Amino acid sequence: VPVLADWSVVSLVGDDGELVDVDWWHHDPAKRELTGVFAAHRFEGRRETRGSLEALRSGKPFVENDDALGYALEVLRSEEAKEAVRGLDLHAVGVFPLAIEERVVGLITLARDANRAPFSPAEIAAAADLSRRASRTLANAQTFGRERALSEQLQRSLLTDPVAPEDVEVGVRYLAASQADQVGGDWYDAFAQPSGDTVIVVGDVVGHDTVAATVMGQL
């Protein structure tokens, strides 16, 4: 937006398997709230595999260039969504799947109003290429997120509450410096010597990745 469409909605499949609109945009600031209303209600009560839901099932783009508004009013079940799509003056729509390893994980919806020509074959091809590039980016982000969560879980499981003798109170706090540095080699411990002396140790393995966390665990 506004190169390929007047407004757009991005949807992702949630953990429950349902499609959820996660973000949207309109080139006209006065219509952005209306776009959000449409996104919030457009899947209510819909179980048929037509339009966007057909693209989700088949993994193939869906394009309606002739009467997108009439089609939308036919398949929508929510009155709020119908009122919003009328206000958006929908004229043409293209729905392009986001797929990771042939599994559809979301959709990009591109829409045009009546003041703009329908999608040309070249624009449809460009939008399909855009969705493929976005899919690769999304796949990388999901992989990074899973690895970071597992590494952080590993690291925190190793950094348990330290042992301390009865006459010493030991408190610890582990807080990442930034959102990007959730995993690393920082570690701490406290324990009592046979003589009764308390040893407190803090260390740091160089790096902010799973290798650093693994070496930290060995130490």
RAJO-V804035 format. One record per residue. RES is the residue in three letters. SS is DSSP state (a for helix, b for strand, c for the rest). D_FIRST is the distance of its C-alpha to the first C-alpha in Angstrom with 2 decimals. Layout:
RES	SS	D_FIRST
RES	SS	D_FIRST
This chain:
VAL	c	0.00
PRO	c	3.00
VAL	c	5.13
LEU	c	5.82
ALA	c	5.07
ASP	c	5.72
TRP	b	5.89
SER	b	6.76
VAL	b	10.14
VAL	b	11.95
SER	b	15.69
LEU	b	18.75
VAL	b	22.36
GLY	c	24.63
ASP	c	28.21
ASP	c	29.51
GLY	c	27.65
GLU	c	25.51
LEU	b	21.76
VAL	b	20.07
ASP	b	16.53
VAL	b	16.10
ASP	b	12.73
TRP	b	9.92
TRP	b	7.33
HIS	b	6.96
HIS	c	6.26
ASP	c	10.02
PRO	a	12.07
ALA	a	14.78
LYS	a	13.09
ARG	a	11.93
GLU	a	15.51
LEU	a	15.71
THR	a	12.85
GLY	a	14.99
VAL	a	18.04
PHE	a	16.82
ALA	a	15.98
ALA	a	19.40
HIS	a	21.40
ARG	c	20.04
PHE	c	22.28
GLU	c	25.34
GLY	c	28.36
ARG	c	26.76
ARG	c	28.87
GLU	c	28.51
THR	c	26.64
ARG	c	24.46
GLY	c	20.78
SER	a	18.88
LEU	a	22.30
GLU	a	23.51
ALA	a	20.75
LEU	a	21.79
ARG	a	25.40
SER	a	25.31
GLY	c	22.67
LYS	c	21.52
PRO	c	18.19
PHE	b	18.36
VAL	b	16.96
GLU	b	18.01
ASN	c	17.49
ASP	c	20.48
ASP	c	20.71
ALA	a	18.07
LEU	a	19.14
GLY	a	22.74
TYR	a	22.18
ALA	a	20.39
LEU	a	23.27
GLU	a	25.69
VAL	a	24.64
LEU	c	23.60
ARG	c	26.62
SER	c	25.47
GLU	a	26.03
GLU	a	23.55
ALA	a	20.79
LYS	a	22.04
GLU	a	22.11
ALA	a	18.57
VAL	a	17.20
ARG	a	19.37
GLY	a	17.99
LEU	c	14.38
ASP	c	15.89
LEU	b	14.63
HIS	b	15.42
ALA	b	14.08
VAL	b	12.98
GLY	b	12.98
VAL	b	14.18
PHE	b	14.65
PRO	b	17.31
LEU	b	17.54
ALA	b	21.16
ILE	b	23.68
GLU	c	26.94
GLU	c	26.34
ARG	b	25.86
VAL	b	22.68
VAL	b	21.58
GLY	b	18.23
LEU	b	15.41
ILE	b	11.66
THR	b	10.87
LEU	b	8.23
ALA	b	9.24
ARG	b	9.81
ASP	b	12.36
ALA	c	15.58
ASN	c	14.68
ARG	c	12.78
ALA	c	14.66
PRO	c	14.74
PHE	c	13.51
SER	c	15.92
PRO	a	17.85
ALA	a	16.41
GLU	a	12.77
ILE	a	14.18
ALA	a	16.01
ALA	a	13.16
ALA	a	11.31
ALA	a	14.81
ASP	a	15.35
LEU	a	12.29
SER	a	13.80
ARG	a	17.17
ARG	a	16.29
ALA	a	14.80
SER	a	18.03
ARG	a	20.21
THR	a	18.76
LEU	a	19.24
ALA	a	22.73
ASN	a	23.70
ALA	a	22.70
GLN	a	24.69
THR	a	27.62
PHE	a	27.71
GLY	a	27.63
ARG	a	30.50
GLU	a	32.55
ARG	a	32.16
ALA	a	33.20
LEU	a	36.20
SER	a	37.25
GLU	a	37.06
GLN	a	39.08
LEU	a	41.62
GLN	a	41.93
ARG	a	42.41
SER	a	44.90
LEU	a	46.99
LEU	c	46.80
THR	c	48.95
ASP	c	51.01
PRO	c	53.72
VAL	c	57.37
ALA	c	59.49
PRO	c	63.16
GLU	c	64.28
ASP	c	64.92
VAL	c	61.46
GLU	c	58.15
VAL	c	55.10
GLY	c	51.55
VAL	c	48.41
ARG	c	44.73
TYR	c	42.05
LEU	c	38.71
ALA	c	36.04
ALA	c	35.20
SER	c	31.46
GLN	c	29.04
ALA	c	29.03
ASP	c	32.85
GLN	c	33.68
VAL	c	36.14
GLY	c	38.90
GLY	b	42.61
ASP	b	43.72
TRP	b	46.68
TYR	b	49.60
ASP	b	52.86
ALA	b	56.07
PHE	b	59.39
ALA	b	63.11
GLN	c	65.65
PRO	c	68.99
SER	c	70.56
GLY	c	68.39
ASP	c	66.24
THR	b	62.51
VAL	b	60.16
ILE	b	56.58
VAL	b	54.27
VAL	b	50.71
GLY	b	49.14
ASP	b	45.97
VAL	b	45.24
VAL	c	42.97
GLY	c	39.42
HIS	c	36.57
ASP	c	36.41
THR	a	38.32
VAL	a	41.07
ALA	a	41.85
ALA	a	41.94
THR	a	44.26
VAL	a	46.63
MET	a	46.68
GLY	a	47.79
GLN	a	50.58
LEU	c	51.79
